[in-house]
Amino acid sequence: MTEQAPPETGAAHVAGQVTFLVCVADDGHSQVAARFAALRARNSGGRVSLLHVMQPPEFQHWAAVGELMRQETREEAEALLNAIGAKVEEVTGEPPSVTVREGGIGDEILGHIGENEAINLLVVGAAPPDQGHGSLISWLAGQLAGQLNIPLVVVPGNLDEQQLQDLT
């Protein structure tokens, strides 16, 4: 597990201030979820935190190859978070906290939430029906929901800008 130290680490919840944790991947529905969270944060005086979970590289016969793959994946994750973070900042006027963790997605989401008391809502984007069900949504519904101690918001990835504006 590796992280960039987010501002909310160890911070307690501030009454009236909601922090939206958005789990992001390199897909369109993650961007819709981030936009939803940014609009809700702007309209409620809240904050946005972005989380990307890297899957550990498959076993490599040579450690150097595995480490190179890990570094390349981390650089891609950081570029993704920076791009989405810039869009969030355009909406909220404040940069989101960003975190990259490595491990099993469910364990890392729960670990991040458990380490950050300021997080109030978990926001994930759902793939449009024609793209099939995302593995994260299926896993969250089947496994994580009973262990989650904050609300889970599933944002349909096919919402357009007007729908997002109407909902937020």
C-alpha positions in Angstrom: 0.0 0.0 0.0 1.3 3.4 -0.9 -0.3 6.8 -0.6 0.1 10.4 -1.1 -0.8 11.9 2.2 -4.3 13.3 1.9 -5.4 16.2 4.0 -8.1 14.2 5.7 -5.8 11.5 7.0 -6.6 11.0 10.7 -8.9 14.1 10.6 -12.2 13.8 12.3 -15.4 14.7 10.6 -16.3 18.3 10.6 -20.0 18.9 11.3 -21.8 20.1 8.2 -18.8 19.4 5.9 -19.2 16.3 3.7 -16.2 14.6 2.1 -17.0 12.5 -1.0 -14.5 9.7 -1.7 -14.6 8.9 -5.4 -13.0 5.6 -6.5 -11.5 6.3 -9.9 -10.2 4.1 -12.8 -9.3 5.1 -16.3 -12.9 5.0 -17.6 -15.7 7.3 -18.5 -18.0 6.4 -15.6 -15.4 7.2 -13.1 -15.2 10.7 -14.6 -19.0 11.1 -14.3 -18.8 10.0 -10.7 -16.1 12.5 -10.0 -18.1 15.3 -11.7 -21.1 14.3 -9.6 -19.1 14.5 -6.4 -17.5 17.8 -7.3 -20.9 19.4 -8.1 -22.4 18.0 -4.8 -19.3 19.2 -2.9 -19.5 22.7 -4.5 -23.2 23.0 -3.7 -22.9 21.7 -0.1 -19.6 23.2 1.0 -18.0 19.8 1.0 -14.7 18.3 -0.2 -13.7 15.7 -2.7 -11.1 12.9 -2.2 -10.0 10.7 -5.1 -8.8 7.2 -4.6 -7.2 4.9 -7.2 -6.4 1.3 -6.3 -3.6 -0.4 -8.3 -3.7 -4.1 -8.6 -0.4 -5.7 -7.6 1.6 -6.9 -10.6 1.4 -10.6 -11.3 4.4 -12.6 -10.1 7.4 -11.8 -12.1 10.4 -14.1 -12.4 12.7 -11.1 -12.2 12.1 -8.6 -9.4 13.4 -5.7 -11.6 10.7 -6.3 -14.2 8.0 -6.4 -11.5 9.3 -3.1 -9.9 9.4 -1.4 -13.3 5.8 -2.5 -14.0 4.8 -1.2 -10.6 6.4 2.2 -11.2 4.8 2.5 -14.6 1.4 1.7 -13.2 1.9 4.2 -10.4 2.9 6.9 -12.9 -0.2 6.2 -14.9 -2.4 6.3 -11.8 -0.9 9.6 -10.7 -1.5 11.1 -14.2 -5.1 9.9 -14.1 -5.7 11.4 -10.6 -4.0 14.7 -11.6 -6.3 14.9 -14.7 -9.5 14.1 -12.8 -8.3 16.3 -9.9 -7.9 19.3 -12.2 -11.5 18.9 -13.4 -12.7 18.6 -9.7 -10.8 21.7 -8.8 -12.4 23.6 -11.7 -15.8 22.9 -10.2 -15.1 23.2 -6.5 -12.3 25.8 -6.5 -10.3 23.5 -4.3 -7.9 20.7 -5.2 -9.1 17.3 -4.1 -6.9 15.1 -2.0 -5.6 12.2 -4.0 -4.5 8.8 -3.0 -3.0 5.8 -4.8 -3.1 2.5 -2.9 -1.9 -0.9 -4.0 -3.7 -4.2 -3.2 -7.1 -5.8 -3.4 -9.6 -3.1 -4.3 -12.1 -3.9 -1.6 -9.5 -4.2 1.1 -7.9 -0.9 0.0 -11.2 1.0 -0.1 -12.1 -0.2 3.4 -8.6 0.5 4.7 -8.7 4.0 3.3 -12.1 4.8 4.7 -11.1 3.3 8.1 -8.0 5.5 8.2 -9.8 8.7 7.3 -12.7 9.6 9.6 -13.5 12.7 7.5 -14.8 10.7 4.6 -18.6 10.6 4.7 -19.7 9.1 1.3 -18.2 6.6 -1.1 -19.0 7.5 -4.7 -18.5 5.0 -7.6 -19.4 5.2 -11.2 -21.4 2.4 -12.8 -20.8 1.3 -16.3 -23.7 2.0 -18.7 -25.8 -1.1 -19.3 -24.3 -1.7 -22.8 -20.9 -2.0 -21.2 -21.9 -4.7 -18.8 -21.6 -4.6 -15.0 -18.4 -3.3 -13.5 -16.5 -5.6 -11.2 -16.3 -2.9 -8.5 -20.1 -2.4 -8.4 -20.7 -6.2 -8.3 -18.1 -6.6 -5.5 -19.4 -3.6 -3.5 -23.0 -4.9 -3.7 -22.0 -8.5 -2.8 -19.3 -8.1 -0.3 -18.5 -4.6 0.8 -21.9 -3.2 1.6 -22.2 -5.1 4.9 -18.8 -3.8 6.0 -19.1 -0.3 4.9 -19.9 2.3 7.6 -20.7 5.2 5.3 -23.3 5.6 2.5 -22.5 4.2 -0.9 -23.5 6.4 -3.9 -23.6 4.6 -7.3 -23.6 7.2 -10.1 -24.8 5.9 -13.5 -21.9 6.5 -15.9 -24.2 7.5 -18.7 -25.6 10.7 -17.1 -25.2 13.8 -19.2 -24.3 17.2 -17.9 -27.9 18.4 -17.5 -28.8 15.3 -15.5 -25.8 15.9 -13.3 -26.8 19.5 -12.8 -30.4 18.4 -11.9 -29.2 15.8 -9.4 -26.8 18.0 -7.6 
